[in-house]
C-alpha cells in the first residue's frame, strides 16, 4: 500500500540535510558556557545545591541528636528499672530478715516463758 505523500529518495535526503542544518544553527545560536547569563545560572544552581546540602546536613544532625537523646532516655529508663528492681529486692530481703528476726525473738520469748514456768514449778516443789 502506497502513501499519498510518498517522497522520493532525493526529497528525503534534502529534508534530512535541512533538518541537520537547523540543528547546527540551533547549536550555534545557543549561549556559550562563558556567557554571563549562563555563568549566573550555573552559580545559582550551585548555590541551590549548596543550600540543599546544608539542609540535608542539618536534618542528619537533628536525626543524630534525636537518636542520642532516645539512647540516653533508654539508658536512664534501664538504670531506673534496675535501681527499682534492686530496691525491691533489698526491701524483700529486709522484710525476710525482719520476719526471721521476729520468729527468733518469739522463739526466745517462748523459751524464756517456758523456762520461767519450769523454774516456778521447781520452786513450788521444794
MOPAC internal coordinates of N, CA, C and O (Angstrom, degrees):
PM7 1SCF
backbone

  N    0.0000 0     0.00 0     0.00 0    0    0    0
  C    1.4308 1     0.00 0     0.00 0    1    0    0
  C    1.5260 1   108.43 1     0.00 0    2    1    0
  O    1.2310 1   121.55 1   -52.63 1    3    2    1
  N    1.2985 1   114.65 1   127.37 1    3    2    1
  C    1.4591 1   120.20 1  -175.41 1    5    3    2
  C    1.5237 1   109.76 1   -96.88 1    6    5    3
  O    1.2310 1   121.66 1   -35.44 1    7    6    5
  N    1.3460 1   114.42 1   144.56 1    7    6    5
  C    1.4586 1   119.36 1   175.33 1    9    7    6
  C    1.5122 1   109.56 1   -84.74 1   10    9    7
  O    1.2310 1   121.72 1   -28.66 1   11   10    9
  N    1.2915 1   114.32 1   151.34 1   11   10    9
  C    1.4587 1   118.59 1  -179.94 1   13   11   10
  C    1.5317 1   110.10 1   -68.83 1   14   13   11
  O    1.2310 1   121.12 1   141.82 1   15   14   13
  N    1.3623 1   115.46 1   -38.18 1   15   14   13
  C    1.4617 1   119.42 1  -179.40 1   17   15   14
  C    1.5220 1   110.72 1   -94.04 1   18   17   15
  O    1.2310 1   119.77 1  -139.25 1   19   18   17
  N    1.2738 1   118.05 1    40.75 1   19   18   17
  C    1.4488 1   122.02 1  -179.33 1   21   19   18
  C    1.5204 1   108.95 1   -70.11 1   22   21   19
  O    1.2310 1   121.43 1   -69.82 1   23   22   21
  N    1.3301 1   114.86 1   110.18 1   23   22   21
  C    1.4578 1   119.94 1  -179.25 1   25   23   22
  C    1.5163 1   110.14 1   -85.46 1   26   25   23
  O    1.2310 1   121.63 1   -29.50 1   27   26   25
  N    1.2703 1   114.49 1   150.50 1   27   26   25
  C    1.4518 1   119.57 1   176.74 1   29   27   26
  C    1.5216 1   109.64 1   -82.00 1   30   29   27
  O    1.2310 1   121.11 1    -6.16 1   31   30   29
  N    1.3252 1   115.48 1   173.84 1   31   30   29
  C    1.4594 1   121.13 1  -178.13 1   33   31   30
  C    1.5199 1   111.24 1   -61.45 1   34   33   31
  O    1.2310 1   119.81 1   137.08 1   35   34   33
  N    1.3160 1   117.97 1   -42.92 1   35   34   33
  C    1.4634 1   122.48 1  -178.11 1   37   35   34
  C    1.5239 1   110.18 1   -63.37 1   38   37   35
  O    1.2310 1   120.44 1   138.44 1   39   38   37
  N    1.3330 1   116.77 1   -41.56 1   39   38   37
  C    1.4670 1   119.92 1   179.52 1   41   39   38
  C    1.5320 1   111.16 1   -65.87 1   42   41   39
  O    1.2310 1   120.38 1   140.24 1   43   42   41
  N    1.3257 1   116.88 1   -39.76 1   43   42   41
  C    1.4669 1   120.11 1   178.44 1   45   43   42
  C    1.5163 1   110.96 1   -65.19 1   46   45   43
  O    1.2310 1   120.34 1   139.98 1   47   46   45
  N    1.3569 1   116.96 1   -40.02 1   47   46   45
  C    1.4684 1   120.82 1   177.41 1   49   47   46
  C    1.5071 1   111.61 1   -63.77 1   50   49   47
  O    1.2310 1   120.67 1   139.51 1   51   50   49
  N    1.3235 1   116.33 1   -40.49 1   51   50   49
  C    1.4511 1   121.39 1  -179.84 1   53   51   50
  C    1.5371 1   109.92 1   -65.53 1   54   53   51
  O    1.2310 1   120.08 1   137.69 1   55   54   53
  N    1.3326 1   117.46 1   -42.31 1   55   54   53
  C    1.4753 1   121.28 1   179.18 1   57   55   54
  C    1.5266 1   110.59 1   -64.62 1   58   57   55
  O    1.2310 1   119.99 1   140.08 1   59   58   57
  N    1.3141 1   117.63 1   -39.92 1   59   58   57
  C    1.4664 1   121.20 1   179.20 1   61   59   58
  C    1.5209 1   110.43 1   -65.79 1   62   61   59
  O    1.2310 1   120.26 1   139.02 1   63   62   61
  N    1.3348 1   117.11 1   -40.98 1   63   62   61
  C    1.4612 1   120.81 1   179.35 1   65   63   62
  C    1.5179 1   110.12 1   -64.78 1   66   65   63
  O    1.2310 1   119.91 1   138.73 1   67   66   65
  N    1.3288 1   117.78 1   -41.27 1   67   66   65
  C    1.4677 1   120.82 1   179.13 1   69   67   66
  C    1.5324 1   110.68 1   -65.62 1   70   69   67
  O    1.2310 1   120.68 1   139.62 1   71   70   69
  N    1.3171 1   116.31 1   -40.38 1   71   70   69
  C    1.4633 1   119.60 1   178.48 1   73   71   70
  C    1.5222 1   110.01 1   -63.27 1   74   73   71
  O    1.2310 1   120.78 1   141.08 1   75   74   73
  N    1.3287 1   116.11 1   -38.92 1   75   74   73
  C    1.4621 1   120.41 1   178.82 1   77   75   74
  C    1.5235 1   110.30 1   -65.71 1   78   77   75
  O    1.2310 1   120.13 1   138.40 1   79   78   77
  N    1.3494 1   117.36 1   -41.60 1   79   78   77
  C    1.4552 1   120.62 1   178.07 1   81   79   78
  C    1.5283 1   110.94 1   -62.66 1   82   81   79
  O    1.2310 1   120.43 1   138.31 1   83   82   81
  N    1.3382 1   116.78 1   -41.69 1   83   82   81
  C    1.4655 1   120.29 1   179.04 1   85   83   82
  C    1.5267 1   111.27 1   -62.44 1   86   85   83
  O    1.2310 1   120.57 1   138.72 1   87   86   85
  N    1.3222 1   116.52 1   -41.28 1   87   86   85
  C    1.4732 1   119.81 1   177.41 1   89   87   86
  C    1.5197 1   111.23 1   -63.12 1   90   89   87
  O    1.2310 1   120.21 1   135.75 1   91   90   89
  N    1.3323 1   117.20 1   -44.25 1   91   90   89
  C    1.4593 1   120.78 1   178.91 1   93   91   90
  C    1.5254 1   110.85 1   -62.40 1   94   93   91
  O    1.2310 1   120.83 1   139.07 1   95   94   93
  N    1.3365 1   116.02 1   -40.93 1   95   94   93
  C    1.4623 1   120.03 1   179.18 1   97   95   94
  C    1.5315 1   110.24 1   -64.38 1   98   97   95
  O    1.2310 1   120.87 1   140.86 1   99   98   97
  N    1.3343 1   115.94 1   -39.14 1   99   98   97
  C    1.4592 1   120.76 1   179.06 1  101   99   98
  C    1.5301 1   110.29 1   -62.11 1  102  101   99
  O    1.2310 1   120.32 1   136.21 1  103  102  101
  N    1.3220 1   116.99 1   -43.79 1  103  102  101
  C    1.4616 1   120.59 1   179.53 1  105  103  102
  C    1.5224 1   111.74 1   -69.51 1  106  105  103
  O    1.2310 1   120.02 1   147.12 1  107  106  105
  N    1.3338 1   117.56 1   -32.88 1  107  106  105
  C    1.4640 1   120.33 1   178.69 1  109  107  106
  C    1.5207 1   110.63 1   -68.22 1  110  109  107
  O    1.2310 1   120.09 1   143.51 1  111  110  109
  N    1.3285 1   117.44 1   -36.49 1  111  110  109
  C    1.4607 1   120.27 1  -178.51 1  113  111  110
  C    1.5234 1   112.27 1   -83.48 1  114  113  111
  O    1.2310 1   119.83 1   169.20 1  115  114  113
  N    1.3203 1   117.93 1   -10.80 1  115  114  113
  C    1.4689 1   120.99 1   179.62 1  117  115  114
  C    1.5253 1   109.11 1   -65.88 1  118  117  115
  O    1.2310 1   120.31 1   -34.39 1  119  118  117
  N    1.3431 1   117.01 1   145.61 1  119  118  117
  C    1.4700 1   119.23 1  -179.87 1  121  119  118
  C    1.5334 1   110.91 1   -65.81 1  122  121  119
  O    1.2310 1   121.34 1   -33.34 1  123  122  121
  N    1.3243 1   115.04 1   146.66 1  123  122  121
  C    1.4609 1   120.91 1  -178.84 1  125  123  122
  C    1.5271 1   109.99 1   -82.20 1  126  125  123
  O    1.2310 1   119.93 1   -11.56 1  127  126  125
  N    1.3219 1   117.73 1   168.44 1  127  126  125
  C    1.4654 1   123.00 1  -177.09 1  129  127  126
  C    1.5305 1   111.35 1   -67.19 1  130  129  127
  O    1.2310 1   119.68 1   151.36 1  131  130  129
  N    1.3448 1   118.21 1   -28.64 1  131  130  129
  C    1.4581 1   120.06 1  -178.96 1  133  131  130
  C    1.5247 1   112.51 1   -94.39 1  134  133  131
  O    1.2310 1   120.36 1  -170.99 1  135  134  133
  N    1.3222 1   116.93 1     9.01 1  135  134  133
  C    1.4549 1   122.21 1   176.68 1  137  135  134
  C    1.5376 1   108.61 1   -65.62 1  138  137  135
  O    1.2310 1   119.31 1   -44.73 1  139  138  137
  N    1.3375 1   118.93 1   135.27 1  139  138  137
  C    1.4668 1   120.88 1  -177.52 1  141  139  138
  C    1.5374 1   113.00 1   -55.72 1  142  141  139
  O    1.2310 1   120.48 1   142.10 1  143  142  141
  N    1.2982 1   116.68 1   -37.90 1  143  142  141
  C    1.4711 1   119.78 1   179.47 1  145  143  142
  C    1.5319 1   110.44 1   -65.66 1  146  145  143
  O    1.2310 1   120.31 1   137.97 1  147  146  145
  N    1.3202 1   117.01 1   -42.03 1  147  146  145
  C    1.4608 1   121.22 1   179.04 1  149  147  146
  C    1.5325 1   110.65 1   -67.79 1  150  149  147
  O    1.2310 1   120.32 1   141.81 1  151  150  149
  N    1.3359 1   116.99 1   -38.19 1  151  150  149
  C    1.4561 1   120.95 1   177.95 1  153  151  150
  C    1.5320 1   109.20 1   -63.37 1  154  153  151
  O    1.2310 1   120.55 1   136.83 1  155  154  153
  N    1.3338 1   116.56 1   -43.17 1  155  154  153
  C    1.4641 1   120.61 1   179.80 1  157  155  154
  C    1.5309 1   110.49 1   -62.81 1  158  157  155
  O    1.2310 1   120.37 1   136.82 1  159  158  157
  N    1.3159 1   116.89 1   -43.18 1  159  158  157
  C    1.4670 1   120.27 1   178.38 1  161  159  158
  C    1.5253 1   111.17 1   -62.90 1  162  161  159
  O    1.2310 1   120.97 1   137.14 1  163  162  161
  N    1.3460 1   115.76 1   -42.86 1  163  162  161
  C    1.4527 1   119.32 1   179.77 1  165  163  162
  C    1.5308 1   111.20 1   -63.26 1  166  165  163
  O    1.2310 1   120.63 1   137.12 1  167  166  165
  N    1.3342 1   116.41 1   -42.88 1  167  166  165
  C    1.4627 1   120.41 1   178.05 1  169  167  166
  C    1.5302 1   111.03 1   -63.53 1  170  169  167
  O    1.2310 1   120.72 1   141.57 1  171  170  169
  N    1.3188 1   116.22 1   -38.43 1  171  170  169
  C    1.4652 1   120.27 1   177.85 1  173  171  170
  C    1.5317 1   110.59 1   -63.90 1  174  173  171
  O    1.2310 1   120.81 1   135.78 1  175  174  173
  N    1.3314 1   116.05 1   -44.22 1  175  174  173
  C    1.4732 1   119.73 1   178.08 1  177  175  174
  C    1.5247 1   110.90 1   -62.74 1  178  177  175
  O    1.2310 1   120.58 1   139.59 1  179  178  177
  N    1.3330 1   116.50 1   -40.41 1  179  178  177
  C    1.4652 1   119.53 1   178.56 1  181  179  178
  C    1.5229 1   111.27 1   -65.19 1  182  181  179
  O    1.2310 1   120.21 1   140.71 1  183  182  181
  N    1.3400 1   117.21 1   -39.29 1  183  182  181
  C    1.4633 1   120.72 1   177.89 1  185  183  182
  C    1.5327 1   110.51 1   -64.58 1  186  185  183
  O    1.2310 1   120.70 1   138.53 1  187  186  185
  N    1.3183 1   116.26 1   -41.47 1  187  186  185
  C    1.4744 1   120.26 1   178.08 1  189  187  186
  C    1.5220 1   110.00 1   -63.40 1  190  189  187
  O    1.2310 1   120.62 1   137.54 1  191  190  189
  N    1.3272 1   116.42 1   -42.46 1  191  190  189
  C    1.4696 1   119.93 1   179.25 1  193  191  190
  C    1.5277 1   110.85 1   -64.79 1  194  193  191
  O    1.2310 1   120.10 1   140.09 1  195  194  193
  N    1.3363 1   117.41 1   -39.91 1  195  194  193
  C    1.4641 1   120.58 1   179.19 1  197  195  194
  C    1.5349 1   110.25 1   -65.42 1  198  197  195
  O    1.2310 1   120.55 1   138.28 1  199  198  197
  N    1.3361 1   116.56 1   -41.72 1  199  198  197
  C    1.4655 1   120.32 1   178.38 1  201  199  198
  C    1.5240 1   110.55 1   -64.12 1  202  201  199
  O    1.2310 1   120.69 1   139.63 1  203  202  201
  N    1.3271 1   116.29 1   -40.37 1  203  202  201
  C    1.4638 1   121.04 1   178.51 1  205  203  202
  C    1.5247 1   110.43 1   -62.45 1  206  205  203
  O    1.2310 1   120.79 1   136.71 1  207  206  205
  N    1.3203 1   116.10 1   -43.29 1  207  206  205
  C    1.4687 1   120.95 1   178.96 1  209  207  206
  C    1.5272 1   110.54 1   -64.21 1  210  209  207
  O    1.2310 1   120.39 1   139.84 1  211  210  209
  N    1.3243 1   116.86 1   -40.16 1  211  210  209
  C    1.4704 1   121.45 1   178.12 1  213  211  210
  C    1.5329 1   110.28 1   -62.58 1  214  213  211
  O    1.2310 1   120.37 1   135.09 1  215  214  213
  N    1.3339 1   116.91 1   -44.91 1  215  214  213
  C    1.4735 1   120.47 1   178.49 1  217  215  214
  C    1.5247 1   110.71 1   -63.28 1  218  217  215
  O    1.2310 1   120.43 1   140.71 1  219  218  217
  N    1.3412 1   116.78 1   -39.29 1  219  218  217
  C    1.4607 1   120.06 1   178.53 1  221  219  218
  C    1.5310 1   110.11 1   -63.43 1  222  221  219
  O    1.2310 1   120.61 1   136.82 1  223  222  221
  N    1.3345 1   116.44 1   -43.18 1  223  222  221
  C    1.4673 1   120.63 1   179.18 1  225  223  222
  C    1.5297 1   110.34 1   -63.12 1  226  225  223
  O    1.2310 1   120.29 1   139.96 1  227  226  225
  N    1.3334 1   117.06 1   -40.04 1  227  226  225
  C    1.4657 1   120.28 1   177.95 1  229  227  226
  C    1.5323 1   110.92 1   -63.50 1  230  229  227
  O    1.2310 1   121.02 1   137.67 1  231  230  229
  N    1.3328 1   115.66 1   -42.33 1  231  230  229
  C    1.4776 1   119.52 1   178.47 1  233  231  230
  C    1.5141 1   110.71 1   -62.51 1  234  233  231
  O    1.2310 1   120.65 1   137.46 1  235  234  233
  N    1.3280 1   116.36 1   -42.54 1  235  234  233
  C    1.4608 1   119.92 1   178.78 1  237  235  234
  C    1.5274 1   111.01 1   -63.20 1  238  237  235
  O    1.2310 1   120.79 1   139.49 1  239  238  237
  N    1.3312 1   116.10 1   -40.51 1  239  238  237
  C    1.4637 1   119.81 1   179.08 1  241  239  238
  C    1.5337 1   110.22 1   -64.55 1  242  241  239
  O    1.2310 1   120.43 1   137.37 1  243  242  241
  N    1.3295 1   116.78 1   -42.63 1  243  242  241
  C    1.4678 1   120.20 1   177.58 1  245  243  242
  C    1.5235 1   111.12 1   -62.01 1  246  245  243
  O    1.2310 1   120.87 1   138.18 1  247  246  245
  N    1.3326 1   115.94 1   -41.82 1  247  246  245
  C    1.4702 1   119.50 1   178.10 1  249  247  246
  C    1.5234 1   110.52 1   -63.09 1  250  249  247
  O    1.2310 1   120.68 1   137.43 1  251  250  249
  N    1.3430 1   116.31 1   -42.57 1  251  250  249
  C    1.4631 1   120.31 1   179.87 1  253  251  250
  C    1.5229 1   110.37 1   -63.34 1  254  253  251
  O    1.2310 1   120.37 1   136.83 1  255  254  253
  N    1.3374 1   116.90 1   -43.17 1  255  254  253
  C    1.4612 1   120.28 1   178.15 1  257  255  254
  C    1.5294 1   110.77 1   -62.55 1  258  257  255
  O    1.2310 1   120.51 1   139.66 1  259  258  257
  N    1.3323 1   116.64 1   -40.34 1  259  258  257
  C    1.4697 1   119.98 1   178.59 1  261  259  258
  C    1.5281 1   110.24 1   -64.41 1  262  261  259
  O    1.2310 1   120.38 1   138.22 1  263  262  261
  N    1.3342 1   116.89 1   -41.78 1  263  262  261
  C    1.4666 1   119.91 1   178.07 1  265  263  262
  C    1.5296 1   110.68 1   -62.36 1  266  265  263
  O    1.2310 1   120.72 1   135.80 1  267  266  265
  N    1.3343 1   116.23 1   -44.20 1  267  266  265
  C    1.4594 1   119.92 1   179.84 1  269  267  266
  C    1.5273 1   110.64 1   -63.53 1  270  269  267
  O    1.2310 1   120.76 1   139.92 1  271  270  269
  N    1.3470 1   116.16 1   -40.08 1  271  270  269
  C    1.4616 1   120.18 1   179.24 1  273  271  270
  C    1.5272 1   109.98 1   -64.71 1  274  273  271
  O    1.2310 1   120.28 1   138.21 1  275  274  273
  N    1.3283 1   117.07 1   -41.79 1  275  274  273
  C    1.4662 1   120.35 1   178.27 1  277  275  274
  C    1.5219 1   110.83 1   -63.97 1  278  277  275
  O    1.2310 1   120.61 1   138.97 1  279  278  277
  N    1.3365 1   116.43 1   -41.03 1  279  278  277
  C    1.4598 1   119.42 1   178.17 1  281  279  278
  C    1.5234 1   110.92 1   -63.75 1  282  281  279
  O    1.2310 1   120.74 1   139.25 1  283  282  281
  N    1.3318 1   116.19 1   -40.75 1  283  282  281
  C    1.4700 1   119.87 1   179.07 1  285  283  282
  C    1.5249 1   110.08 1   -65.18 1  286  285  283
  O    1.2310 1   120.57 1   138.28 1  287  286  285
  N    1.3426 1   116.51 1   -41.72 1  287  286  285
  C    1.4725 1   119.85 1   178.38 1  289  287  286
  C    1.5249 1   110.61 1   -63.89 1  290  289  287
  O    1.2310 1   120.77 1   137.71 1  291  290  289
  N    1.3241 1   116.13 1   -42.29 1  291  290  289
  C    1.4666 1   119.78 1   179.38 1  293  291  290
  C    1.5314 1   110.20 1   -63.89 1  294  293  291
  O    1.2310 1   120.54 1   139.17 1  295  294  293
  N    1.3311 1   116.58 1   -40.83 1  295  294  293
  C    1.4605 1   119.69 1   178.52 1  297  295  294
  C    1.5259 1   110.49 1   -64.98 1  298  297  295
  O    1.2310 1   120.68 1   139.46 1  299  298  297
  N    1.3355 1   116.30 1   -40.54 1  299  298  297
  C    1.4641 1   120.04 1   179.03 1  301  299  298
  C    1.5280 1   110.51 1   -65.26 1  302  301  299
  O    1.2310 1   120.54 1   138.72 1  303  302  301
  N    1.3286 1   116.57 1   -41.28 1  303  302  301
  C    1.4661 1   120.09 1   178.47 1  305  303  302
  C    1.5236 1   110.45 1   -65.10 1  306  305  303
  O    1.2310 1   120.57 1   138.26 1  307  306  305
  N    1.3203 1   116.52 1   -41.74 1  307  306  305
  C    1.4593 1   120.03 1   178.36 1  309  307  306
  C    1.5211 1   110.38 1   -62.98 1  310  309  307
  O    1.2310 1   120.79 1   136.38 1  311  310  309
  N    1.3329 1   116.10 1   -43.62 1  311  310  309
  C    1.4589 1   120.28 1   178.74 1  313  311  310
  C    1.5241 1   110.66 1   -63.05 1  314  313  311
  O    1.2310 1   120.54 1   138.09 1  315  314  313
  N    1.3269 1   116.58 1   -41.91 1  315  314  313
  C    1.4657 1   120.28 1   179.44 1  317  315  314
  C    1.5270 1   110.54 1   -64.94 1  318  317  315
  O    1.2310 1   120.63 1   138.26 1  319  318  317
  N    1.3304 1   116.40 1   -41.74 1  319  318  317
  C    1.4615 1   120.11 1   178.76 1  321  319  318
  C    1.5312 1   110.32 1   -64.32 1  322  321  319
  O    1.2310 1   120.63 1   138.09 1  323  322  321
  N    1.3214 1   116.41 1   -41.91 1  323  322  321
  C    1.4649 1   120.47 1   178.65 1  325  323  322
  C    1.5279 1   110.48 1   -63.65 1  326  325  323
  O    1.2310 1   120.94 1   136.64 1  327  326  325
  N    1.3305 1   115.81 1   -43.36 1  327  326  325
  C    1.4591 1   119.84 1   178.98 1  329  327  326
  C    1.5332 1   110.68 1   -63.49 1  330  329  327
  O    1.2310 1   120.77 1   138.99 1  331  330  329
  N    1.3398 1   116.14 1   -41.01 1  331  330  329
  C    1.4652 1   120.04 1   179.28 1  333  331  330
  C    1.5333 1   110.34 1   -64.66 1  334  333  331
  O    1.2310 1   120.61 1   137.64 1  335  334  333
  N    1.3355 1   116.44 1   -42.36 1  335  334  333
  C    1.4709 1   119.87 1   178.38 1  337  335  334
  C    1.5255 1   110.45 1   -63.53 1  338  337  335
  O    1.2310 1   120.86 1   137.70 1  339  338  337
  N    1.3295 1   115.97 1   -42.30 1  339  338  337
  C    1.4616 1   120.34 1   179.57 1  341  339  338
  C    1.5328 1   109.93 1   -63.18 1  342  341  339
  O    1.2310 1   120.95 1   135.51 1  343  342  341
  N    1.3301 1   115.79 1   -44.49 1  343  342  341
  C    1.4609 1   119.96 1   179.89 1  345  343  342
  C    1.5321 1   110.80 1   -64.03 1  346  345  343
  O    1.2310 1   120.84 1   139.19 1  347  346  345
  N    1.3357 1   116.00 1   -40.81 1  347  346  345
  C    1.4677 1   120.42 1   178.53 1  349  347  346
  C    1.5284 1   110.43 1   -63.98 1  350  349  347
  O    1.2310 1   120.42 1   138.36 1  351  350  349
  N    1.3345 1   116.80 1   -41.64 1  351  350  349
  C    1.4673 1   120.75 1   179.15 1  353  351  350
  C    1.5296 1   109.83 1   -65.03 1  354  353  351
  O    1.2310 1   120.45 1   138.64 1  355  354  353
  N    1.3239 1   116.75 1   -41.36 1  355  354  353
  C    1.4640 1   120.07 1   177.92 1  357  355  354
  C    1.5236 1   110.81 1   -63.93 1  358  357  355
  O    1.2310 1   120.70 1   141.05 1  359  358  357
  N    1.3338 1   116.26 1   -38.95 1  359  358  357
  C    1.4683 1   119.91 1   179.17 1  361  359  358
  C    1.5308 1   110.17 1   -65.56 1  362  361  359
  O    1.2310 1   120.54 1   137.46 1  363  362  361
  N    1.3384 1   116.57 1   -42.54 1  363  362  361
  C    1.4831 1   119.97 1   177.76 1  365  363  362
  C    1.5291 1   110.40 1   -62.35 1  366  365  363
  O    1.2310 1   121.67 1   137.24 1  367  366  365
  N    1.3445 1   114.41 1   -42.76 1  367  366  365
  C    1.4633 1   118.76 1   179.87 1  369  367  366
  C    1.5235 1   110.70 1   -64.70 1  370  369  367
  O    1.2310 1   120.16 1   138.62 1  371  370  369
  N    1.3263 1   117.29 1   -41.38 1  371  370  369
  C    1.4631 1   120.80 1   178.83 1  373  371  370
  C    1.5263 1   110.37 1   -65.05 1  374  373  371
  O    1.2310 1   120.45 1   139.90 1  375  374  373
  N    1.3456 1   116.74 1   -40.10 1  375  374  373
  C    1.4668 1   120.13 1   178.14 1  377  375  374
  C    1.5224 1   110.26 1   -63.82 1  378  377  375
  O    1.2310 1   120.57 1   138.42 1  379  378  377
  N    1.3408 1   116.51 1   -41.58 1  379  378  377
  C    1.4604 1   120.00 1   179.44 1  381  379  378
  C    1.5325 1   110.02 1   -65.01 1  382  381  379
  O    1.2310 1   120.06 1   137.34 1  383  382  381
  N    1.3179 1   117.50 1   -42.66 1  383  382  381
  C    1.4725 1   120.73 1   178.28 1  385  383  382
  C    1.5268 1   110.46 1   -63.56 1  386  385  383
  O    1.2310 1   121.07 1   139.43 1  387  386  385
  N    1.3551 1   115.56 1   -40.57 1  387  386  385
  C    1.4672 1   119.86 1   178.82 1  389  387  386
  C    1.5208 1   110.13 1   -63.24 1  390  389  387
  O    1.2310 1   120.23 1   136.12 1  391  390  389
  N    1.3225 1   117.17 1   -43.88 1  391  390  389
  C    1.4688 1   122.18 1   179.01 1  393  391  390
  C    1.5337 1   110.03 1   -61.70 1  394  393  391
  O    1.2310 1   120.90 1   135.99 1  395  394  393
  N    1.3309 1   115.88 1   -44.01 1  395  394  393
  C    1.4692 1   120.06 1   179.00 1  397  395  394
  C    1.5229 1   109.79 1   -63.81 1  398  397  395
  O    1.2310 1   120.69 1   137.80 1  399  398  397
  N    1.3338 1   116.29 1   -42.20 1  399  398  397
  C    1.4704 1   119.72 1   179.59 1  401  399  398
  C    1.5252 1   110.43 1   -63.11 1  402  401  399
  O    1.2310 1   120.43 1   139.68 1  403  402  401
  N    1.3409 1   116.79 1   -40.32 1  403  402  401
  C    1.4704 1   119.38 1   178.62 1  405  403  402
  C    1.5184 1   111.16 1   -66.15 1  406  405  403
  O    1.2310 1   120.34 1   139.55 1  407  406  405
  N    1.3349 1   116.96 1   -40.45 1  407  406  405
  C    1.4670 1   120.18 1   178.69 1  409  407  406
  C    1.5210 1   109.50 1   -62.67 1  410  409  407
  O    1.2310 1   120.53 1   135.32 1  411  410  409
  N    1.3318 1   116.60 1   -44.68 1  411  410  409
  C    1.4649 1   120.13 1   179.56 1  413  411  410
  C    1.5246 1   110.24 1   -64.06 1  414  413  411
  O    1.2310 1   120.37 1   137.66 1  415  414  413
  N    1.3297 1   116.91 1   -42.34 1  415  414  413
  C    1.4642 1   120.20 1   178.86 1  417  415  414
  C    1.5335 1   110.52 1   -63.33 1  418  417  415
  O    1.2310 1   120.31 1   138.04 1  419  418  417
  N    1.3328 1   117.02 1   -41.96 1  419  418  417
  C    1.4723 1   120.52 1   178.04 1  421  419  418
  C    1.5276 1   110.88 1   -63.16 1  422  421  419
  O    1.2310 1   121.32 1   137.69 1  423  422  421
  N    1.3241 1   115.08 1   -42.31 1  423  422  421
  C    1.4661 1   119.04 1   177.94 1  425  423  422
  C    1.5279 1   110.32 1   -61.25 1  426  425  423
  O    1.2310 1   120.69 1   135.57 1  427  426  425
  N    1.3286 1   116.28 1   -44.43 1  427  426  425
  C    1.4702 1   120.74 1  -179.97 1  429  427  426
  C    1.5272 1   109.65 1   -63.79 1  430  429  427
  O    1.2310 1   120.30 1   140.53 1  431  430  429
  N    1.3117 1   117.04 1   -39.47 1  431  430  429
  C    1.4608 1   121.47 1   179.55 1  433  431  430
  C    1.5329 1   110.48 1   -65.78 1  434  433  431
  O    1.2310 1   120.07 1   135.58 1  435  434  433
  N    1.3193 1   117.48 1   -44.42 1  435  434  433
  C    1.4708 1   121.35 1   178.29 1  437  435  434
  C    1.5297 1   110.76 1   -63.45 1  438  437  435
  O    1.2310 1   121.33 1   139.62 1  439  438  437
  N    1.3402 1   115.06 1   -40.38 1  439  438  437
  C    1.4664 1   118.68 1   178.96 1  441  439  438
  C    1.5337 1   110.12 1   -64.81 1  442  441  439
  O    1.2310 1   120.93 1   136.80 1  443  442  441
  N    1.3231 1   115.83 1   -43.20 1  443  442  441
  C    1.4665 1   119.53 1   178.95 1  445  443  442
  C    1.5225 1   110.27 1   -62.07 1  446  445  443
  O    1.2310 1   119.96 1   139.34 1  447  446  445
  N    1.3356 1   117.68 1   -40.66 1  447  446  445
  C    1.4690 1   121.66 1   178.34 1  449  447  446
  C    1.5271 1   110.15 1   -65.55 1  450  449  447
  O    1.2310 1   120.43 1   136.83 1  451  450  449
  N    1.3218 1   116.78 1   -43.17 1  451  450  449
  C    1.4614 1   121.18 1   178.99 1  453  451  450
  C    1.5248 1   110.19 1   -62.93 1  454  453  451
  O    1.2310 1   120.58 1   136.55 1  455  454  453
  N    1.3490 1   116.49 1   -43.45 1  455  454  453
  C    1.4687 1   120.76 1   178.58 1  457  455  454
  C    1.5379 1   110.36 1   -63.68 1  458  457  455
  O    1.2310 1   120.13 1   140.29 1  459  458  457
  N    1.3257 1   117.35 1   -39.71 1  459  458  457
  C    1.4634 1   121.20 1   178.62 1  461  459  458
  C    1.5255 1   110.25 1   -63.60 1  462  461  459
  O    1.2310 1   119.48 1   136.55 1  463  462  461
  N    1.3299 1   118.59 1   -43.45 1  463  462  461
  C    1.4655 1   121.36 1   178.38 1  465  463  462
  C    1.5294 1   111.10 1   -64.70 1  466  465  463
  O    1.2310 1   121.43 1   139.19 1  467  466  465
  N    1.3320 1   114.86 1   -40.81 1  467  466  465
  C    1.4719 1   119.05 1   178.63 1  469  467  466
  C    1.5193 1   110.22 1   -62.66 1  470  469  467
  O    1.2310 1   120.64 1   135.07 1  471  470  469
  N    1.3388 1   116.39 1   -44.93 1  471  470  469
  C    1.4577 1   120.55 1  -179.94 1  473  471  470
  C    1.5331 1   110.23 1   -64.36 1  474  473  471
  O    1.2310 1   119.94 1   142.06 1  475  474  473
  N    1.3346 1   117.73 1   -37.94 1  475  474  473
  C    1.4698 1   120.99 1   179.14 1  477  475  474
  C    1.5232 1   110.18 1   -67.51 1  478  477  475
  O    1.2310 1   119.25 1   140.05 1  479  478  477
  N    1.3154 1   119.04 1   -39.95 1  479  478  477
  C    1.4632 1   123.09 1   179.29 1  481  479  478
  C    1.5183 1   110.09 1   -65.43 1  482  481  479
  O    1.2310 1   120.80 1   138.07 1  483  482  481
  N    1.3100 1   116.07 1   -41.93 1  483  482  481
  C    1.4636 1   119.94 1   178.93 1  485  483  482
  C    1.5241 1   109.71 1   -66.73 1  486  485  483
  O    1.2310 1   120.72 1   142.62 1  487  486  485
  N    1.3239 1   116.23 1   -37.38 1  487  486  485
  C    1.4680 1   119.02 1  -179.37 1  489  487  486
  C    1.5332 1   109.66 1   -67.45 1  490  489  487
  O    1.2310 1   119.38 1   145.79 1  491  490  489
  N    1.3003 1   118.78 1   -34.21 1  491  490  489
  C    1.4685 1   121.56 1   178.93 1  493  491  490
  C    1.5202 1   110.69 1   -70.75 1  494  493  491
  O    1.2310 1   120.13 1   146.90 1  495  494  493
  N    1.3209 1   117.36 1   -33.10 1  495  494  493
  C    1.4526 1   121.67 1  -177.63 1  497  495  494
  C    1.5420 1   110.34 1   -72.55 1  498  497  495
  O    1.2310 1   117.22 1   156.77 1  499  498  497
  N    1.2367 1   122.89 1   -23.23 1  499  498  497
  C    1.4508 1   125.01 1  -174.98 1  501  499  498
  C    1.4558 1   110.26 1   -83.79 1  502  501  499
  O    1.2310 1   120.10 1   180.00 1  503  502  501

